[in-house]
Amino acid sequence: LGKDRSKCTPAELDKIRRERNRMHAKRTRDRKRIFMEEMEVMIKLGKDRSKCTPAELDKIRRERNRMHAKRTRDRKRIFMEEME
């Protein structure tokens, strides 16, 4: 992918395009998987929230913050894997 594209044959350009598309599709699937996992937990927590005490609500908020931090780390990891 780091090759000078002006010197590439049409077949090489097609190969580069496919590889870039493959990487983008993988990143999209990974982001969707992470998002869906987070939403499943948030739905479960939301259903439980109506019967929670203030201490339990604090625990839910901490879990939400932990999940957000994990999602951010996962996005950075996915980005770094693509750069390799």
HELIX and SHEET records of a PDB file:
HELIX    1   1 ARG A    5  LYS A    7  5                                   3    
HELIX    2   2 PRO A   10  ARG A   49  1                                  40    
HELIX    3   3 PRO A   54  MET A   83  1                                  30    
END                                                                             
